């Protein structure tokens, strides 16, 4: 079964990684980088659709 989820895509300028956060995750203001656990380097680079399945 294929599931599609709307996500925000973030890029950490420090770690040079991108990661996606589900838009259903309500408080987008507390997003932190999964690598360095900081938020000051994050840049919102857009929206996308994540396909799982
Ligand atoms: Zn980082």
mmCIF file of the protein (N, C-alpha, C, O) and its ligand, coordinates in Angstrom:
data_MODEL
# 
_entry.id   MODEL 
# 
loop_
_entity.id 
_entity.type 
_entity.pdbx_number_of_molecules 
1 polymer     1 
2 non-polymer 1 
# 
_entity_poly.entity_id                      1 
_entity_poly.type                           'polypeptide(L)' 
_entity_poly.nstd_linkage                   no 
_entity_poly.nstd_monomer                   no 
_entity_poly.pdbx_seq_one_letter_code       
;(UNK)(UNK)(UNK)(UNK)(UNK)(UNK)(UNK)(UNK)(UNK)(UNK)(UNK)(UNK)(UNK)(UNK)(UNK)(UNK)
(UNK)(UNK)(UNK)(UNK)(UNK)(UNK)(UNK)(UNK)(UNK)(UNK)(UNK)(UNK)(UNK)(UNK)(UNK)(UNK)
(UNK)(UNK)(UNK)(UNK)(UNK)(UNK)(UNK)(UNK)(UNK)(UNK)(UNK)(UNK)(UNK)(UNK)(UNK)(UNK)
(UNK)(UNK)(UNK)(UNK)(UNK)
;
_entity_poly.pdbx_seq_one_letter_code_can   XXXXXXXXXXXXXXXXXXXXXXXXXXXXXXXXXXXXXXXXXXXXXXXXXXXXX 
_entity_poly.pdbx_strand_id                 A 
# 
loop_
_entity_poly_seq.entity_id 
_entity_poly_seq.num 
_entity_poly_seq.mon_id 
_entity_poly_seq.hetero 
1 1  UNK n 
1 2  UNK n 
1 3  UNK n 
1 4  UNK n 
1 5  UNK n 
1 6  UNK n 
1 7  UNK n 
1 8  UNK n 
1 9  UNK n 
1 10 UNK n 
1 11 UNK n 
1 12 UNK n 
1 13 UNK n 
1 14 UNK n 
1 15 UNK n 
1 16 UNK n 
1 17 UNK n 
1 18 UNK n 
1 19 UNK n 
1 20 UNK n 
1 21 UNK n 
1 22 UNK n 
1 23 UNK n 
1 24 UNK n 
1 25 UNK n 
1 26 UNK n 
1 27 UNK n 
1 28 UNK n 
1 29 UNK n 
1 30 UNK n 
1 31 UNK n 
1 32 UNK n 
1 33 UNK n 
1 34 UNK n 
1 35 UNK n 
1 36 UNK n 
1 37 UNK n 
1 38 UNK n 
1 39 UNK n 
1 40 UNK n 
1 41 UNK n 
1 42 UNK n 
1 43 UNK n 
1 44 UNK n 
1 45 UNK n 
1 46 UNK n 
1 47 UNK n 
1 48 UNK n 
1 49 UNK n 
1 50 UNK n 
1 51 UNK n 
1 52 UNK n 
1 53 UNK n 
# 
loop_
_struct_asym.id 
_struct_asym.entity_id 
A 1 
B 2 
# 
loop_
_chem_comp.id 
_chem_comp.type 
_chem_comp.mon_nstd_flag 
UNK 'L-peptide linking' . 
ZN  non-polymer         . 
# 
_pdbx_entity_nonpoly.entity_id   2 
_pdbx_entity_nonpoly.name        ? 
_pdbx_entity_nonpoly.comp_id     ZN 
# 
_pdbx_nonpoly_scheme.asym_id         B 
_pdbx_nonpoly_scheme.entity_id       2 
_pdbx_nonpoly_scheme.mon_id          ZN 
_pdbx_nonpoly_scheme.ndb_seq_num     1 
_pdbx_nonpoly_scheme.pdb_seq_num     101 
_pdbx_nonpoly_scheme.auth_seq_num    101 
_pdbx_nonpoly_scheme.pdb_mon_id      ZN 
_pdbx_nonpoly_scheme.auth_mon_id     ZN 
_pdbx_nonpoly_scheme.pdb_strand_id   A 
_pdbx_nonpoly_scheme.pdb_ins_code    . 
# 
loop_
_atom_site.group_PDB 
_atom_site.id 
_atom_site.type_symbol 
_atom_site.label_atom_id 
_atom_site.label_alt_id 
_atom_site.label_comp_id 
_atom_site.label_asym_id 
_atom_site.label_entity_id 
_atom_site.label_seq_id 
_atom_site.pdbx_PDB_ins_code 
_atom_site.Cartn_x 
_atom_site.Cartn_y 
_atom_site.Cartn_z 
_atom_site.occupancy 
_atom_site.B_iso_or_equiv 
_atom_site.pdbx_formal_charge 
_atom_site.auth_seq_id 
_atom_site.auth_comp_id 
_atom_site.auth_asym_id 
_atom_site.auth_atom_id 
_atom_site.pdbx_PDB_model_num 
ATOM   1   N  N  . UNK A 1 1  ? 0.843  -1.188 0.000  1.00 0.00 ? 1   UNK A N  1 
ATOM   2   C  CA . UNK A 1 1  ? 0.000  0.000  0.000  1.00 0.00 ? 1   UNK A CA 1 
ATOM   3   C  C  . UNK A 1 1  ? 0.888  1.251  0.000  1.00 0.00 ? 1   UNK A C  1 
ATOM   4   O  O  . UNK A 1 1  ? 1.803  1.381  0.813  1.00 0.00 ? 1   UNK A O  1 
ATOM   5   N  N  . UNK A 1 2  ? 0.604  2.138  -0.904 1.00 0.00 ? 2   UNK A N  1 
ATOM   6   C  CA . UNK A 1 2  ? 1.411  3.347  -1.031 1.00 0.00 ? 2   UNK A CA 1 
ATOM   7   C  C  . UNK A 1 2  ? 0.747  4.506  -0.300 1.00 0.00 ? 2   UNK A C  1 
ATOM   8   O  O  . UNK A 1 2  ? -0.444 4.775  -0.454 1.00 0.00 ? 2   UNK A O  1 
ATOM   9   N  N  . UNK A 1 3  ? 1.563  5.178  0.498  1.00 0.00 ? 3   UNK A N  1 
ATOM   10  C  CA . UNK A 1 3  ? 1.062  6.320  1.241  1.00 0.00 ? 3   UNK A CA 1 
ATOM   11  C  C  . UNK A 1 3  ? 1.832  7.561  0.823  1.00 0.00 ? 3   UNK A C  1 
ATOM   12  O  O  . UNK A 1 3  ? 3.059  7.540  0.731  1.00 0.00 ? 3   UNK A O  1 
ATOM   13  N  N  . UNK A 1 4  ? 1.108  8.634  0.573  1.00 0.00 ? 4   UNK A N  1 
ATOM   14  C  CA . UNK A 1 4  ? 1.777  9.877  0.230  1.00 0.00 ? 4   UNK A CA 1 
ATOM   15  C  C  . UNK A 1 4  ? 1.545  10.900 1.323  1.00 0.00 ? 4   UNK A C  1 
ATOM   16  O  O  . UNK A 1 4  ? 0.424  11.095 1.792  1.00 0.00 ? 4   UNK A O  1 
ATOM   17  N  N  . UNK A 1 5  ? 2.624  11.542 1.715  1.00 0.00 ? 5   UNK A N  1 
ATOM   18  C  CA . UNK A 1 5  ? 2.565  12.494 2.804  1.00 0.00 ? 5   UNK A CA 1 
ATOM   19  C  C  . UNK A 1 5  ? 3.155  13.829 2.369  1.00 0.00 ? 5   UNK A C  1 
ATOM   20  O  O  . UNK A 1 5  ? 4.233  13.877 1.778  1.00 0.00 ? 5   UNK A O  1 
ATOM   21  N  N  . UNK A 1 6  ? 2.442  14.910 2.664  1.00 0.00 ? 6   UNK A N  1 
ATOM   22  C  CA . UNK A 1 6  ? 2.983  16.239 2.381  1.00 0.00 ? 6   UNK A CA 1 
ATOM   23  C  C  . UNK A 1 6  ? 4.047  16.580 3.409  1.00 0.00 ? 6   UNK A C  1 
ATOM   24  O  O  . UNK A 1 6  ? 3.855  16.403 4.612  1.00 0.00 ? 6   UNK A O  1 
ATOM   25  N  N  . UNK A 1 7  ? 5.154  17.064 2.920  1.00 0.00 ? 7   UNK A N  1 
ATOM   26  C  CA . UNK A 1 7  ? 6.254  17.381 3.836  1.00 0.00 ? 7   UNK A CA 1 
ATOM   27  C  C  . UNK A 1 7  ? 6.841  18.766 3.543  1.00 0.00 ? 7   UNK A C  1 
ATOM   28  O  O  . UNK A 1 7  ? 6.724  19.294 2.437  1.00 0.00 ? 7   UNK A O  1 
ATOM   29  N  N  . UNK A 1 8  ? 7.463  19.320 4.555  1.00 0.00 ? 8   UNK A N  1 
ATOM   30  C  CA . UNK A 1 8  ? 8.336  20.470 4.385  1.00 0.00 ? 8   UNK A CA 1 
ATOM   31  C  C  . UNK A 1 8  ? 9.758  19.945 4.286  1.00 0.00 ? 8   UNK A C  1 
ATOM   32  O  O  . UNK A 1 8  ? 10.146 19.029 5.011  1.00 0.00 ? 8   UNK A O  1 
ATOM   33  N  N  . UNK A 1 9  ? 10.521 20.528 3.394  1.00 0.00 ? 9   UNK A N  1 
ATOM   34  C  CA . UNK A 1 9  ? 11.899 20.089 3.251  1.00 0.00 ? 9   UNK A CA 1 
ATOM   35  C  C  . UNK A 1 9  ? 12.820 21.163 3.822  1.00 0.00 ? 9   UNK A C  1 
ATOM   36  O  O  . UNK A 1 9  ? 12.719 22.341 3.479  1.00 0.00 ? 9   UNK A O  1 
ATOM   37  N  N  . UNK A 1 10 ? 13.709 20.731 4.693  1.00 0.00 ? 10  UNK A N  1 
ATOM   38  C  CA . UNK A 1 10 ? 14.648 21.646 5.320  1.00 0.00 ? 10  UNK A CA 1 
ATOM   39  C  C  . UNK A 1 10 ? 16.076 21.259 4.968  1.00 0.00 ? 10  UNK A C  1 
ATOM   40  O  O  . UNK A 1 10 ? 16.397 20.092 4.739  1.00 0.00 ? 10  UNK A O  1 
ATOM   41  N  N  . UNK A 1 11 ? 16.907 22.269 4.936  1.00 0.00 ? 11  UNK A N  1 
ATOM   42  C  CA . UNK A 1 11 ? 18.317 22.029 4.693  1.00 0.00 ? 11  UNK A CA 1 
ATOM   43  C  C  . UNK A 1 11 ? 19.107 22.639 5.838  1.00 0.00 ? 11  UNK A C  1 
ATOM   44  O  O  . UNK A 1 11 ? 18.871 23.783 6.226  1.00 0.00 ? 11  UNK A O  1 
ATOM   45  N  N  . UNK A 1 12 ? 20.049 21.869 6.377  1.00 0.00 ? 12  UNK A N  1 
ATOM   46  C  CA . UNK A 1 12 ? 20.919 22.395 7.414  1.00 0.00 ? 12  UNK A CA 1 
ATOM   47  C  C  . UNK A 1 12 ? 22.190 22.906 6.744  1.00 0.00 ? 12  UNK A C  1 
ATOM   48  O  O  . UNK A 1 12 ? 22.924 22.146 6.112  1.00 0.00 ? 12  UNK A O  1 
ATOM   49  N  N  . UNK A 1 13 ? 22.434 24.203 6.892  1.00 0.00 ? 13  UNK A N  1 
ATOM   50  C  CA . UNK A 1 13 ? 23.586 24.820 6.233  1.00 0.00 ? 13  UNK A CA 1 
ATOM   51  C  C  . UNK A 1 13 ? 24.899 24.347 6.855  1.00 0.00 ? 13  UNK A C  1 
ATOM   52  O  O  . UNK A 1 13 ? 25.945 24.385 6.208  1.00 0.00 ? 13  UNK A O  1 
ATOM   53  N  N  . UNK A 1 14 ? 24.842 23.917 8.070  1.00 0.00 ? 14  UNK A N  1 
ATOM   54  C  CA . UNK A 1 14 ? 26.050 23.487 8.763  1.00 0.00 ? 14  UNK A CA 1 
ATOM   55  C  C  . UNK A 1 14 ? 26.434 22.053 8.389  1.00 0.00 ? 14  UNK A C  1 
ATOM   56  O  O  . UNK A 1 14 ? 27.598 21.767 8.107  1.00 0.00 ? 14  UNK A O  1 
ATOM   57  N  N  . UNK A 1 15 ? 25.461 21.170 8.391  1.00 0.00 ? 15  UNK A N  1 
ATOM   58  C  CA . UNK A 1 15 ? 25.730 19.749 8.119  1.00 0.00 ? 15  UNK A CA 1 
ATOM   59  C  C  . UNK A 1 15 ? 25.649 19.420 6.627  1.00 0.00 ? 15  UNK A C  1 
ATOM   60  O  O  . UNK A 1 15 ? 26.082 18.355 6.188  1.00 0.00 ? 15  UNK A O  1 
ATOM   61  N  N  . UNK A 1 16 ? 25.086 20.358 5.857  1.00 0.00 ? 16  UNK A N  1 
ATOM   62  C  CA . UNK A 1 16 ? 24.869 20.149 4.431  1.00 0.00 ? 16  UNK A CA 1 
ATOM   63  C  C  . UNK A 1 16 ? 24.046 18.883 4.178  1.00 0.00 ? 16  UNK A C  1 
ATOM   64  O  O  . UNK A 1 16 ? 24.406 18.032 3.365  1.00 0.00 ? 16  UNK A O  1 
ATOM   65  N  N  . UNK A 1 17 ? 22.951 18.794 4.890  1.00 0.00 ? 17  UNK A N  1 
ATOM   66  C  CA . UNK A 1 17 ? 22.009 17.705 4.672  1.00 0.00 ? 17  UNK A CA 1 
ATOM   67  C  C  . UNK A 1 17 ? 20.619 18.296 4.473  1.00 0.00 ? 17  UNK A C  1 
ATOM   68  O  O  . UNK A 1 17 ? 20.330 19.417 4.892  1.00 0.00 ? 17  UNK A O  1 
ATOM   69  N  N  . UNK A 1 18 ? 19.779 17.519 3.828  1.00 0.00 ? 18  UNK A N  1 
ATOM   70  C  CA . UNK A 1 18 ? 18.381 17.911 3.735  1.00 0.00 ? 18  UNK A CA 1 
ATOM   71  C  C  . UNK A 1 18 ? 17.543 16.821 4.380  1.00 0.00 ? 18  UNK A C  1 
ATOM   72  O  O  . UNK A 1 18 ? 17.888 15.640 4.346  1.00 0.00 ? 18  UNK A O  1 
ATOM   73  N  N  . UNK A 1 19 ? 16.444 17.243 4.963  1.00 0.00 ? 19  UNK A N  1 
ATOM   74  C  CA . UNK A 1 19 ? 15.540 16.271 5.561  1.00 0.00 ? 19  UNK A CA 1 
ATOM   75  C  C  . UNK A 1 19 ? 14.125 16.806 5.456  1.00 0.00 ? 19  UNK A C  1 
ATOM   76  O  O  . UNK A 1 19 ? 13.901 18.002 5.268  1.00 0.00 ? 19  UNK A O  1 
ATOM   77  N  N  . UNK A 1 20 ? 13.182 15.893 5.581  1.00 0.00 ? 20  UNK A N  1 
ATOM   78  C  CA . UNK A 1 20 ? 11.782 16.254 5.415  1.00 0.00 ? 20  UNK A CA 1 
ATOM   79  C  C  . UNK A 1 20 ? 11.018 16.082 6.723  1.00 0.00 ? 20  UNK A C  1 
ATOM   80  O  O  . UNK A 1 20 ? 11.257 15.148 7.489  1.00 0.00 ? 20  UNK A O  1 
ATOM   81  N  N  . UNK A 1 21 ? 10.102 17.000 6.952  1.00 0.00 ? 21  UNK A N  1 
ATOM   82  C  CA . UNK A 1 21 ? 9.252  16.934 8.136  1.00 0.00 ? 21  UNK A CA 1 
ATOM   83  C  C  . UNK A 1 21 ? 7.803  16.957 7.677  1.00 0.00 ? 21  UNK A C  1 
ATOM   84  O  O  . UNK A 1 21 ? 7.407  17.797 6.869  1.00 0.00 ? 21  UNK A O  1 
ATOM   85  N  N  . UNK A 1 22 ? 7.028  16.036 8.194  1.00 0.00 ? 22  UNK A N  1 
ATOM   86  C  CA . UNK A 1 22 ? 5.614  15.993 7.813  1.00 0.00 ? 22  UNK A CA 1 
ATOM   87  C  C  . UNK A 1 22 ? 4.913  17.300 8.144  1.00 0.00 ? 22  UNK A C  1 
ATOM   88  O  O  . UNK A 1 22 ? 5.080  17.858 9.228  1.00 0.00 ? 22  UNK A O  1 
ATOM   89  N  N  . UNK A 1 23 ? 4.127  17.774 7.191  1.00 0.00 ? 23  UNK A N  1 
ATOM   90  C  CA . UNK A 1 23 ? 3.376  19.007 7.447  1.00 0.00 ? 23  UNK A CA 1 
ATOM   91  C  C  . UNK A 1 23 ? 2.344  18.815 8.548  1.00 0.00 ? 23  UNK A C  1 
ATOM   92  O  O  . UNK A 1 23 ? 1.903  19.779 9.174  1.00 0.00 ? 23  UNK A O  1 
ATOM   93  N  N  . UNK A 1 24 ? 1.967  17.576 8.776  1.00 0.00 ? 24  UNK A N  1 
ATOM   94  C  CA . UNK A 1 24 ? 1.012  17.289 9.834  1.00 0.00 ? 24  UNK A CA 1 
ATOM   95  C  C  . UNK A 1 24 ? 1.625  17.517 11.212 1.00 0.00 ? 24  UNK A C  1 
ATOM   96  O  O  . UNK A 1 24 ? 0.921  17.653 12.213 1.00 0.00 ? 24  UNK A O  1 
ATOM   97  N  N  . UNK A 1 25 ? 2.953  17.555 11.234 1.00 0.00 ? 25  UNK A N  1 
ATOM   98  C  CA . UNK A 1 25 ? 3.642  17.865 12.466 1.00 0.00 ? 25  UNK A CA 1 
ATOM   99  C  C  . UNK A 1 25 ? 3.414  19.335 12.747 1.00 0.00 ? 25  UNK A C  1 
ATOM   100 O  O  . UNK A 1 25 ? 3.970  20.193 12.062 1.00 0.00 ? 25  UNK A O  1 
ATOM   101 N  N  . UNK A 1 26 ? 2.604  19.632 13.742 1.00 0.00 ? 26  UNK A N  1 
ATOM   102 C  CA . UNK A 1 26 ? 2.009  20.958 13.848 1.00 0.00 ? 26  UNK A CA 1 
ATOM   103 C  C  . UNK A 1 26 ? 2.976  22.107 14.087 1.00 0.00 ? 26  UNK A C  1 
ATOM   104 O  O  . UNK A 1 26 ? 2.899  23.134 13.412 1.00 0.00 ? 26  UNK A O  1 
ATOM   105 N  N  . UNK A 1 27 ? 3.869  21.947 15.022 1.00 0.00 ? 27  UNK A N  1 
ATOM   106 C  CA . UNK A 1 27 ? 4.698  23.086 15.373 1.00 0.00 ? 27  UNK A CA 1 
ATOM   107 C  C  . UNK A 1 27 ? 5.998  23.086 14.584 1.00 0.00 ? 27  UNK A C  1 
ATOM   108 O  O  . UNK A 1 27 ? 7.013  22.563 15.044 1.00 0.00 ? 27  UNK A O  1 
ATOM   109 N  N  . UNK A 1 28 ? 5.962  23.673 13.397 1.00 0.00 ? 28  UNK A N  1 
ATOM   110 C  CA . UNK A 1 28 ? 7.133  23.705 12.529 1.00 0.00 ? 28  UNK A CA 1 
ATOM   111 C  C  . UNK A 1 28 ? 8.238  24.589 13.107 1.00 0.00 ? 28  UNK A C  1 
ATOM   112 O  O  . UNK A 1 28 ? 9.370  24.566 12.623 1.00 0.00 ? 28  UNK A O  1 
ATOM   113 N  N  . UNK A 1 29 ? 7.916  25.361 14.131 1.00 0.00 ? 29  UNK A N  1 
ATOM   114 C  CA . UNK A 1 29 ? 8.896  26.290 14.678 1.00 0.00 ? 29  UNK A CA 1 
ATOM   115 C  C  . UNK A 1 29 ? 9.905  25.610 15.599 1.00 0.00 ? 29  UNK A C  1 
ATOM   116 O  O  . UNK A 1 29 ? 10.924 26.200 15.958 1.00 0.00 ? 29  UNK A O  1 
ATOM   117 N  N  . UNK A 1 30 ? 9.614  24.367 15.980 1.00 0.00 ? 30  UNK A N  1 
ATOM   118 C  CA . UNK A 1 30 ? 10.545 23.683 16.885 1.00 0.00 ? 30  UNK A CA 1 
ATOM   119 C  C  . UNK A 1 30 ? 11.355 22.605 16.168 1.00 0.00 ? 30  UNK A C  1 
ATOM   120 O  O  . UNK A 1 30 ? 11.957 21.733 16.795 1.00 0.00 ? 30  UNK A O  1 
ATOM   121 N  N  . UNK A 1 31 ? 11.352 22.689 14.845 1.00 0.00 ? 31  UNK A N  1 
ATOM   122 C  CA . UNK A 1 31 ? 12.142 21.738 14.074 1.00 0.00 ? 31  UNK A CA 1 
ATOM   123 C  C  . UNK A 1 31 ? 13.621 21.959 14.339 1.00 0.00 ? 31  UNK A C  1 
ATOM   124 O  O  . UNK A 1 31 ? 14.092 23.096 14.355 1.00 0.00 ? 31  UNK A O  1 
ATOM   125 N  N  . UNK A 1 32 ? 14.347 20.878 14.547 1.00 0.00 ? 32  UNK A N  1 
ATOM   126 C  CA . UNK A 1 32 ? 15.792 20.997 14.663 1.00 0.00 ? 32  UNK A CA 1 
ATOM   127 C  C  . UNK A 1 32 ? 16.455 19.942 13.781 1.00 0.00 ? 32  UNK A C  1 
ATOM   128 O  O  . UNK A 1 32 ? 15.846 18.938 13.413 1.00 0.00 ? 32  UNK A O  1 
ATOM   129 N  N  . UNK A 1 33 ? 17.692 20.195 13.463 1.00 0.00 ? 33  UNK A N  1 
ATOM   130 C  CA . UNK A 1 33 ? 18.427 19.300 12.581 1.00 0.00 ? 33  UNK A CA 1 
ATOM   131 C  C  . UNK A 1 33 ? 18.635 17.936 13.252 1.00 0.00 ? 33  UNK A C  1 
ATOM   132 O  O  . UNK A 1 33 ? 19.048 17.874 14.410 1.00 0.00 ? 33  UNK A O  1 
ATOM   133 N  N  . UNK A 1 34 ? 18.355 16.863 12.540 1.00 0.00 ? 34  UNK A N  1 
ATOM   134 C  CA . UNK A 1 34 ? 18.515 15.526 13.131 1.00 0.00 ? 34  UNK A CA 1 
ATOM   135 C  C  . UNK A 1 34 ? 19.983 15.151 13.332 1.00 0.00 ? 34  UNK A C  1 
ATOM   136 O  O  . UNK A 1 34 ? 20.294 14.187 14.032 1.00 0.00 ? 34  UNK A O  1 
ATOM   137 N  N  . UNK A 1 35 ? 20.859 15.900 12.728 1.00 0.00 ? 35  UNK A N  1 
ATOM   138 C  CA . UNK A 1 35 ? 22.283 15.603 12.852 1.00 0.00 ? 35  UNK A CA 1 
ATOM   139 C  C  . UNK A 1 35 ? 22.955 16.405 13.970 1.00 0.00 ? 35  UNK A C  1 
ATOM   140 O  O  . UNK A 1 35 ? 23.612 15.835 14.840 1.00 0.00 ? 35  UNK A O  1 
ATOM   141 N  N  . UNK A 1 36 ? 22.786 17.736 13.940 1.00 0.00 ? 36  UNK A N  1 
ATOM   142 C  CA . UNK A 1 36 ? 23.445 18.568 14.944 1.00 0.00 ? 36  UNK A CA 1 
ATOM   143 C  C  . UNK A 1 36 ? 22.481 19.038 16.031 1.00 0.00 ? 36  UNK A C  1 
ATOM   144 O  O  . UNK A 1 36 ? 22.897 19.645 17.018 1.00 0.00 ? 36  UNK A O  1 
ATOM   145 N  N  . UNK A 1 37 ? 21.179 18.751 15.841 1.00 0.00 ? 37  UNK A N  1 
ATOM   146 C  CA . UNK A 1 37 ? 20.158 19.107 16.827 1.00 0.00 ? 37  UNK A CA 1 
ATOM   147 C  C  . UNK A 1 37 ? 20.058 20.617 17.070 1.00 0.00 ? 37  UNK A C  1 
ATOM   148 O  O  . UNK A 1 37 ? 19.624 21.059 18.134 1.00 0.00 ? 37  UNK A O  1 
ATOM   149 N  N  . UNK A 1 38 ? 20.460 21.386 16.080 1.00 0.00 ? 38  UNK A N  1 
ATOM   150 C  CA . UNK A 1 38 ? 20.315 22.828 16.199 1.00 0.00 ? 38  UNK A CA 1 
ATOM   151 C  C  . UNK A 1 38 ? 19.328 23.313 15.153 1.00 0.00 ? 38  UNK A C  1 
ATOM   152 O  O  . UNK A 1 38 ? 19.066 22.634 14.160 1.00 0.00 ? 38  UNK A O  1 
ATOM   153 N  N  . UNK A 1 39 ? 18.793 24.488 15.391 1.00 0.00 ? 39  UNK A N  1 
ATOM   154 C  CA . UNK A 1 39 ? 17.812 25.017 14.444 1.00 0.00 ? 39  UNK A CA 1 
ATOM   155 C  C  . UNK A 1 39 ? 18.298 26.258 13.716 1.00 0.00 ? 39  UNK A C  1 
ATOM   156 O  O  . UNK A 1 39 ? 17.704 26.660 12.715 1.00 0.00 ? 39  UNK A O  1 
ATOM   157 N  N  . UNK A 1 40 ? 19.363 26.867 14.202 1.00 0.00 ? 40  UNK A N  1 
ATOM   158 C  CA . UNK A 1 40 ? 19.774 28.143 13.627 1.00 0.00 ? 40  UNK A CA 1 
ATOM   159 C  C  . UNK A 1 40 ? 20.328 28.020 12.214 1.00 0.00 ? 40  UNK A C  1 
ATOM   160 O  O  . UNK A 1 40 ? 20.411 29.017 11.496 1.00 0.00 ? 40  UNK A O  1 
ATOM   161 N  N  . UNK A 1 41 ? 20.710 26.810 11.802 1.00 0.00 ? 41  UNK A N  1 
ATOM   162 C  CA . UNK A 1 41 ? 21.284 26.616 10.475 1.00 0.00 ? 41  UNK A CA 1 
ATOM   163 C  C  . UNK A 1 41 ? 20.249 26.158 9.452  1.00 0.00 ? 41  UNK A C  1 
ATOM   164 O  O  . UNK A 1 41 ? 20.567 25.956 8.280  1.00 0.00 ? 41  UNK A O  1 
ATOM   165 N  N  . UNK A 1 42 ? 19.030 26.000 9.901  1.00 0.00 ? 42  UNK A N  1 
ATOM   166 C  CA . UNK A 1 42 ? 18.021 25.431 9.017  1.00 0.00 ? 42  UNK A CA 1 
ATOM   167 C  C  . UNK A 1 42 ? 17.447 26.451 8.054  1.00 0.00 ? 42  UNK A C  1 
ATOM   168 O  O  . UNK A 1 42 ? 17.212 27.610 8.396  1.00 0.00 ? 42  UNK A O  1 
ATOM   169 N  N  . UNK A 1 43 ? 17.232 25.979 6.843  1.00 0.00 ? 43  UNK A N  1 
ATOM   170 C  CA . UNK A 1 43 ? 16.576 26.792 5.845  1.00 0.00 ? 43  UNK A CA 1 
ATOM   171 C  C  . UNK A 1 43 ? 15.447 25.970 5.246  1.00 0.00 ? 43  UNK A C  1 
ATOM   172 O  O  . UNK A 1 43 ? 15.645 24.824 4.841  1.00 0.00 ? 43  UNK A O  1 
ATOM   173 N  N  . UNK A 1 44 ? 14.269 26.563 5.192  1.00 0.00 ? 44  UNK A N  1 
ATOM   174 C  CA . UNK A 1 44 ? 13.122 25.887 4.594  1.00 0.00 ? 44  UNK A CA 1 
ATOM   175 C  C  . UNK A 1 44 ? 13.254 25.996 3.080  1.00 0.00 ? 44  UNK A C  1 
ATOM   176 O  O  . UNK A 1 44 ? 13.151 27.087 2.518  1.00 0.00 ? 44  UNK A O  1 
ATOM   177 N  N  . UNK A 1 45 ? 13.480 24.870 2.430  1.00 0.00 ? 45  UNK A N  1 
ATOM   178 C  CA . UNK A 1 45 ? 13.726 24.912 0.991  1.00 0.00 ? 45  UNK A CA 1 
ATOM   179 C  C  . UNK A 1 45 ? 12.506 24.527 0.165  1.00 0.00 ? 45  UNK A C  1 
ATOM   180 O  O  . UNK A 1 45 ? 12.598 24.391 -1.055 1.00 0.00 ? 45  UNK A O  1 
ATOM   181 N  N  . UNK A 1 46 ? 11.390 24.354 0.809  1.00 0.00 ? 46  UNK A N  1 
ATOM   182 C  CA . UNK A 1 46 ? 10.187 24.126 0.024  1.00 0.00 ? 46  UNK A CA 1 
ATOM   183 C  C  . UNK A 1 46 ? 9.327  23.003 0.560  1.00 0.00 ? 46  UNK A C  1 
ATOM   184 O  O  . UNK A 1 46 ? 9.500  22.519 1.679  1.00 0.00 ? 46  UNK A O  1 
ATOM   185 N  N  . UNK A 1 47 ? 8.393  22.612 -0.287 1.00 0.00 ? 47  UNK A N  1 
ATOM   186 C  CA . UNK A 1 47 ? 7.482  21.555 0.075  1.00 0.00 ? 47  UNK A CA 1 
ATOM   187 C  C  . UNK A 1 47 ? 7.605  20.413 -0.904 1.00 0.00 ? 47  UNK A C  1 
ATOM   188 O  O  . UNK A 1 47 ? 8.054  20.585 -2.037 1.00 0.00 ? 47  UNK A O  1 
ATOM   189 N  N  . UNK A 1 48 ? 7.208  19.267 -0.456 1.00 0.00 ? 48  UNK A N  1 
ATOM   190 C  CA . UNK A 1 48 ? 7.280  18.114 -1.341 1.00 0.00 ? 48  UNK A CA 1 
ATOM   191 C  C  . UNK A 1 48 ? 6.310  17.049 -0.915 1.00 0.00 ? 48  UNK A C  1 
ATOM   192 O  O  . UNK A 1 48 ? 5.586  17.196 0.070  1.00 0.00 ? 48  UNK A O  1 
ATOM   193 N  N  . UNK A 1 49 ? 6.306  15.969 -1.674 1.00 0.00 ? 49  UNK A N  1 
ATOM   194 C  CA . UNK A 1 49 ? 5.467  14.831 -1.353 1.00 0.00 ? 49  UNK A CA 1 
ATOM   195 C  C  . UNK A 1 49 ? 6.361  13.630 -1.150 1.00 0.00 ? 49  UNK A C  1 
ATOM   196 O  O  . UNK A 1 49 ? 7.139  13.261 -2.029 1.00 0.00 ? 49  UNK A O  1 
ATOM   197 N  N  . UNK A 1 50 ? 6.243  13.034 0.003  1.00 0.00 ? 50  UNK A N  1 
ATOM   198 C  CA . UNK A 1 50 ? 7.019  11.858 0.324  1.00 0.00 ? 50  UNK A CA 1 
ATOM   199 C  C  . UNK A 1 50 ? 6.152  10.626 0.070  1.00 0.00 ? 50  UNK A C  1 
ATOM   200 O  O  . UNK A 1 50 ? 5.045  10.507 0.595  1.00 0.00 ? 50  UNK A O  1 
ATOM   201 N  N  . UNK A 1 51 ? 6.667  9.734  -0.729 1.00 0.00 ? 51  UNK A N  1 
ATOM   202 C  CA . UNK A 1 51 ? 5.916  8.519  -1.026 1.00 0.00 ? 51  UNK A CA 1 
ATOM   203 C  C  . UNK A 1 51 ? 6.505  7.347  -0.265 1.00 0.00 ? 51  UNK A C  1 
ATOM   204 O  O  . UNK A 1 51 ? 7.689  7.031  -0.392 1.00 0.00 ? 51  UNK A O  1 
ATOM   205 N  N  . UNK A 1 52 ? 5.675  6.721  0.512  1.00 0.00 ? 52  UNK A N  1 
ATOM   206 C  CA . UNK A 1 52 ? 6.105  5.599  1.330  1.00 0.00 ? 52  UNK A CA 1 
ATOM   207 C  C  . UNK A 1 52 ? 5.371  4.338  0.854  1.00 0.00 ? 52  UNK A C  1 
ATOM   208 O  O  . UNK A 1 52 ? 4.147  4.330  0.724  1.00 0.00 ? 52  UNK A O  1 
ATOM   209 N  N  . UNK A 1 53 ? 6.118  3.305  0.604  1.00 0.00 ? 53  UNK A N  1 
ATOM   210 C  CA . UNK A 1 53 ? 5.433  2.088  0.256  1.00 0.00 ? 53  UNK A CA 1 
ATOM   211 C  C  . UNK A 1 53 ? 5.942  1.450  -1.027 1.00 0.00 ? 53  UNK A C  1 
ATOM   212 O  O  . UNK A 1 53 ? 5.440  0.403  -1.437 1.00 0.00 ? 53  UNK A O  1 
HETATM 213 ZN ZN . ZN  B 2 .  ? 22.722 20.282 11.311 1.00 0.00 ? 101 ZN  A ZN 1 
# 
